């Protein structure tokens, strides 16, 4: 897939945005890393080279999910100073890898393809190319239909001394080669095989390539060529040399990213930039149906000149602008990471570059100042010619840099910058809310908003009595709850968005008391002098209410019992009442009639 060391947390301030880079994490051993990001879960799939291809999967915060492990069958890929292996992840979350095997002489390489499934890696990797001279640069990506697109650079003329040649293309599905072309260029594209080419597949399944050719041929001043396929790799259209006329020589080290709107973002280095006082520069190109932006984003002195081997001559081996580019899904955010100077020796002195990052928040129109992330990045092993570099890639509005670590050789590290351009959500608790005991309250947070690069509220939490404990949690803005007891209280809403940002708001709830409903019993008839048992029942929607009872027998006596007994000594009709009072002074009443029959006296003559 397309292409350092932070010892501190760095805040980036660019065009009004503030964001924090993570602390560095060691991912694996190895050199020349490549990585891809699973859009389903944000996991990173990383490969590096050291006595084989080392594969590691991490979560979105760099925690190891699986690996590091040497992929079976890849132990012959040890050429970490000649670029490295490449990886892409399919729509099922499985990694696909291409790796190289040096044939021992004349810079001849074979390239193989393997993939991982639920049952493991392929037992027999698929051969792609055989004995291609300088065929050590390989890149891959996967489209929405799980078609694997692979490019392999190679030198088709080993007698001209120019180390330039075509890019071979392969399309693979289900571990079967569907298409193989030695040279995908419909027009002559000069590509220097010891420089970089990069490729990516857009959300529309277009396959995009960019290739640099610093130093050769001199008549074309180091072309940077962009070409693409709109038909799944069946044919390719050459847009042509996209480097600026202000950059007359040694342009190369190009990288490419495509946003979901189809805009192509490219970055390349130039030895001489007339718009930067003839100093080296990094230039940014934005393309869609024509070049929309073409501008230098670095200042004079940001990219330093160097000589790979001064004894050979001033032109040999020079590389400028070892950069990488990534964009957010909507293309509004564009980040460029670059090393100001590759690793090289001058005599016995070892020079190593520093890693910087730059950010644009307006689709590349303007760029903030460079920010240094790490010192002494890259490594003498492959640092020359840009073969062991950092890569920046993105997922939504999260940006990741994977890099080989110079001060800790054979280690690949990662830093990330997540949630760039996200705004905190704005909470609105709705209300004020009112209901009677036993009723239903619909809490409504639909007035909450969230904006930015990754908008979306994922959690609503309600504290119903403002005690700091959230009683209800929901994923939707509206939520029904029962009004169980009369009260008047403040409530608090806390919302959380996709980026983990939170916001709070308050409102109030008033629950009105409802008096209990009382049943005294049926009317009845008894004889005078008899004792009658009573029993009242009552209901109250205020389930937390407490109650007191008072019976009134209309003869000056009362009872607080729920089931009292009373003797009626005089005939007549009495209306007996019962009153139930809740603790909020809500009163419920009922009555029944008691008819007392007269009983004749019984004479006793003595």
N, C-alpha and C positions, 0 to 999 in steps of 0.2 A: 504494500500500500504506500501512499505518498509520505513524503517526508514532511539547567545544565547543571548547575550546582548552586543552590541557594543556601547560604548560611544564616539567613535571616528572613523575616517576613517583610515583604516589600509592598508598599502601597503604591499603586499606579494612579496618577491623576492625569486624566486626558479628556479634554473637551468636556469638563464637568462631571466625568465619571470617576468614582473611587472604587477600587477593588483590591483585594489582597491575594497575593500569591501564597501558596502553601509552603510549608517547610519541605525540603527535599526528602524523598524516600528512595531507598535502594530497591530496584526492581529485580535485577538479576546480575550475573556475571556477563561478560562479553563486550563486543565492540559492534560498531556499525548498526545501530538499532533501527528497526522500523516498527510501526504499530498502526493499528486500526481500532475504531471505536464502534461497539455494537449499539446501533440507534435504539434498540428496544430497551436496554437497561443501562447504557452508559459504561459498560465494562470495557476495559482496554485489553487488547490482545497484542502482546509485544514479542518480537523476536530479536535476537542478537546472535553473534557468531563467536564461538570460542570452542574449538575442537568439536564442531557440530553446531547445529542450529538450536539455540535455547529458546523455548517457548514459555511465556508466563501470561497468566490472565489475572487482572486486578479488578476490583470494583471501581466505582467512579471517584473514590478518594484515595486510590493507590494501595489499598489493602489487598494482599495476595489472596486470590481465590483458588488458583491451581498453579502448580509449578513452583519454581522453575524446573524444567525438564528438557533434556536433549531429545528432540523429535527422532523417533526411530528411523533409521536409514539415512540420517543426515550427517553422520560423523565425518564424512569426507569434505564437508564444506568448512574449511578452516581459513579461507582467504579473507580475513577481516580487514586487511589493508586495501583490498580492492572492492570497496563498497560492501554489500552484505546481502542477506536473504530478505525476502519481502513477505508480507502477510496481509490478508484481507478477511473480514468476517462476513458470513452469509446471513440471510434473513432468519435462519434458524438458530443463530448464535454460535455457529461452528467456525473455527479458523481454517483458512486455506493458506498454504505456504509454497513458495517457489525458492529453490536454493541451487547453488552452483557447485560443480566439482571440477577442479583443475586437473587437466589431463597430463600434466608433468612437463610439457615443453611447448615452446612457440606460442604462449599465451592462449592455448586452446582450452575451452570450457564446455562442459555439458550442463544443461539446466534441467531440473526435475520439478515435478509438481506433486504435492501430497495434500491431504486434507484430513480433518478429524471429524468423526461422527460419534453417535452414541456408543458404538462398539470400539472406538479408538481410532488411531491413525491408520492410513492405508498400509497394508503389509507389503505392497509392491508399488513404490512411487512411480508416477507416470513420466517417462522421458519426453521432454519437449524439444530441445535442440541438442545437437551433437557437434562437437569439435568446431565451435564458432570461435574465431580468433577474437580475443578480448571480449568475449561474451559474458562479462561479469556484472553488468548492470541489468537488473531485472526488476520490474515493477508490476503490480497487479491491483485490480479492484473488482468488485462484484456488483452487478446490477440488481434491480428489483425482482428479476426472474431467476436469480441465483446463477446467472451466466457469469463465468469467471473470465475476465479480460486480462491478458498478460502481454507485456512488452519486454523485449530483450534487445539491448544494443549490441552491435558487433561490427567488426572491421572486415569489410568484404574485399579489401585490397591490401595485402601485407607487403607490397613492394613499393608503394608510393611514399612511405614514411610519414604520412600525415595523420595516422590514427583517427580517421573519420570513416563513417559508414552509416548504414541504414538502421532502422529499428524493425525487428521481426515482431509479428503479432500472432497471438494464439487466442482462440476462444474455446473454453472448456465448459462442459456441462455434465454433471454426474460422472466426473472423472474420465470423460471421453472427449477427445479433441474434436471439435466441430469445424474449426477453421484454422488454417496455418498458412501464414504468408511471410516470405522472407523479407520483404520490404513493403511496408504499408504506405509508402509515400507516393501519391499520384504525381507529385512534382518532385524535383530534386530537393531534398532537405539535407542540409549538412548538419551532422551530429558528431561531436567529438566523443569518442568512446571512452576516454578517460575523464570526461566531465559527467554531468548529470543529465538525465531526462526524468521527467515526472509525469504521472498520469492520474486521472481520477474519473469517476463515473458520476454524472449528475442525477438528480432525482427524476429527470425525464429519460434516464438511461442513455443519454449521449455519452460517448467515450471521448475524453479530452487528453491530448498530449502536448507537452511543451519540451523543447530540446534546445540545448545551447551548444555553441561551437566556438569557444574562445580561441583566437589565434589562427584558425584555419577556416576557409581559405582567406588569405589576406585581402583579396579583392572584394570580399563581402563583409569585411570589417567585423567578423564575429557575429553571425546571425543568431537570433533567438526565434525559433520557428514554432508557431502554434498551429495545430491541426486537430480535427475532430471527426468522429463518425456519428451520424444521426440515424443509422440503421443497424445498430447492434454490432458494429464492427464488420459488416459486409463490405463497406467501402469507406474511404476516408477523404475528407476535403481539406486541402491545405489553405489555411488563411494566409500564411506567409510569414515573412520576417517582421516581427512586431517590435524590434528594438528601436529606440529613438535615434533619429539622425544626429542628435546632439552627443551620441556615444559612438565614436568612430572606430573603437577597437576593443577586442578581448571582452566581449559580452558573454555571459554564461551563467551557470549554476541556477537555472530557472526552476521555479516551483509554481504550483497551480492549485487553485481551489475553485469550486463552483457552488453558488448559493441556490436556494430553492426557486428563485425567480429566473434562473438561467444565466445570471451574470457571471462572467469568468474573471477571476482575480489572479493575476500573475505577478511574480516578483523575480527580478534578475539583477545580477551584478554587472557593473561596467568599470573598466580600467580608467577611462577618461570620460568625464561628463562635462560638456561645455557649460551646462547650467549650474555646475558646482565648481567653478574656477578650475576646470580641467582636472579635478581630483576624482578619485574613485568614488562610486556611489552605489546605492541600491535604488532601483527604480520600480515603481508600481504601475501596473497596467490593468485597467478595467475594460472588459470587452463584452459586447453583445451586438451582433450585426454591425460591427465596426468598433474601432477603438474609441472609447469614451473618455478615458483618463490615461495619461502617460506622463508621469512626473517623478522626479527624484524625491525620495522621502528622507534620506540622510543628509547631513550637513558636511561640508568639507572637513576632513580629518576623522570622520566617524568610521570610515572604511580605510584601513591602512595598507599601503603598498608593501610588497614582500617579494623575495626571490627564492624559489625552491632550490635552485642550484646556481648561484651567481657565476660559477666558473663556466657554465654552458652559455650564458648570455641573458640579456635583460628580458627577453620575451618568453623563454622556455619555462613552462610550468606555472606561470603566474595565474592566480585565481583571485577574483575579487567578489565581495558580496556573497559570502556563504550564508544564504538566507533561506527562510522557510515561511510559508504564508498559510493562514487559515481565516475563515470567515464564519459569522453566525449564519443560522439557517436563512434569515431574511436578507443577509448581505449588508446590514447596517453597520455591524462591527467587523472590522478587518484588523487582524494582528499580524505583525511581521516580526519574527525572531531572526537574529543574525549574529554571526561571530565576526568581530571586526578584523581578525587576522587569523588565518589558519596556522596550525602548528608547523614549524619548519626549523631547520638548523641553518645557521650562517656561521660557517666554520665549526667551532665547538660550542657555540651558543645556541640554546634552544629557546625559540620564541613560541609563545602560545597566546591565543586570543581570549577575549572576554565575550560573554554572551549578553546581548541586549534585546530588548523588546520594544516595539512601537505600536501604537494603537490609533486607529481611526474610528470615530463613531458616526461618520456620515458617508459610509460606503466608499471610503478612500479619497474623498475630496480634500480633506485636510487631515494632518497627522500631528499627534502630540510628540513631545520630545522623547528621545530615547531614554530608556531606563535600564541600568545594568542589573542583571540577575545573578551573574556568576563570573568569577575569575578563573582563568586558566582552564577553559573548557577544551573539548576535543582531546586529541591524544596524538603523540608522535606516530603511533601505529595507524596510518591511513589518514592522518590529519591533512597532509598535503593533498592537493588536488580536490579537496572537499569530499573525501571518501568515507569519513567517519564523523558524521555531523549530528547536530541537533535537528529535531523535527518538531513542528508545532501543528497540531490538529485540533479540530473542534467537534463538539456535540451540542446541538442547540446553541446555548450561549455560554458553554463551558469550554475552556481552552487548556490544552495539555502540552507540555514540552517534555520529550524524552531525549536524553543526551548521554554520551559517553563521558566519563568523569576523569579528567586528567590527573587530579591529585590523588585519586584512588583508582589506579589502572584496573582494567578488566571489570569495572562496575558500570552498570547502566542505571541512571537515576531518572526520577520524574518529579516535576513540580506542576501545579495546576492553578488555574485562575477560574473560579466558578461563579456563575450567576452574574456575569458582566452585563451591565445595563439594566439590571432588574431594579424596579422601584419597590419599596415596601408597600404592602397593601394598605388600604384605608378602610378601617372598620366602621360600620354603622349598625347599631344594635336595634334600630327600629323602635316602636313603641311611642309613648308609654302604653303599657298593656293593662287591661282590666278584664276581670271575669268574676263570676260568683263561685263560691265553693262548690266543688263537684263539676264545674264546667271545664272547658278545654281552652288553653291558651296557645295560639299559633305564634311562635317566635319567628320573626322575619328579619333576616340579615341580607336580604336581596339588594339593599343599598350599598353593600360593600363593593369596593372596586380594587382592581389590581392591574397594573400596567407595566410595560417594559418588555425586555427581550423574551422573557419566559413567563407570561402572565398565567394566572389561574390559582384560585383559592382551593385548597385541598382539605381543609379542616376547619370546622366551626365548633368552638367550645363555649359552653354557657355556665357561668357561676350564678346560680339562682338566688343566693342569699348574700353574695358579696363577702364570703368568708375566705376567699383565696383558693377554694377547692372547686374545681370545675365538675359540675354534676352531670352534664349532658354533653355528648360529643356526636357530631354529625358531619357528613361529607357534602350535604346540601344546605342551602341557605335557610330553608324553612324547616321548622321542627315543632311538633305538637307535644305539649306536656299538660298534665292534669293540674287543676287548681285545687290542691288538697286541703288547704287551710287558709283562713282569712289572714291577710297580712298586707303590709305596705313596705316594700323594700327596694333597694337599689339592686340591679343585676349587672353583670359584666359579661361582655362577649370578647373572646380572643380568637382571631383568625390566623391561619398559617397558609402561606402561598407555596407554589412549586419550589421556590428557592429556599424555603425554610424561614423566610422573613415573617414576623408576626406583627399584629396591630391589635389594639384593644379599644373598646368603646363601652359606655355604660348607658343604661336606661332604667326604667322602674316598672314594677309589677304591683298592682293593687288587686287583691282578692277580697271580694265582699263577703261578709258573713251571711250565712243562710241559717235561719232558725230551724231547730229540729222539728220533725213531723211526729206527732204523738197519737197513739191509739189507746183509749182508756178501756175499751171493751164494750160488750153489748149491754143494752138495757136489761134489767132483771127485776124479778119480784121475789120478795121474801116475807115471812111473817115477822110481826114485831117481836122484839126480844131475841131474834136470831142474829148470828154472826156471819158476816159475808166476807169472803176473800176477794181481793182486787189484784189486778196485774196490768200494768201498762207496758206497752212497747213503744220504742221511738227509733227513728233513723235520723242521721245527720250526715250530709255530704262532707262536713268538716271532720275527716277521720281522726284528726288529732285533738278534737275538742273534748273537754270533760264536761260533765253534766250534774245538775242537782235536780231532785224531784220533790214536788210538794202536792200531796193529796189534800183536798178540802172536802170534809164530809157534811158541811153545812149545819153542824150542831156545835160549833165552836172548837172542834178537834181537827187536827191535821196529822199527816204522816210523811216522813221523808223517804219511806221505803218504796221500792219498786213494786213489791207484792205485799201490801199491808192487809190486815184483817180489822173489821170494824163491826160493832154491835149496834143495831138500830132498835131503840126502845119505844119509839112512838110510831104509830101508824101514820100514813100519809105518803106523799111522793117527794123525793129529795133528788136534786140534781147534784151529783158528785162530780167534782172537777179535779183534773190533774194538770200540773204545770211542770214542764221540763225546761230548765234554763241552762244554756251552754256557758262556757267560760268567757264568751264575748258578749254576754247579755242578750243573746238571741233567745226568744221565748216561744215555745210551742205549747199549745193547750188542746185539751179534749175533755169531754164530759160524757157521762152516762146517767140515765134516770133509774132510780131505785124506787120501786113501789113497795110500800110496807103495808101488808094486810093487817087489819085489826084482828086481834085475837081476844075472844070473850074471856072475861075473868072466870076463874074457877073458884066456886064457893067452897068454903070449908066450915061446916056447922059445928065443928069442935067435937 
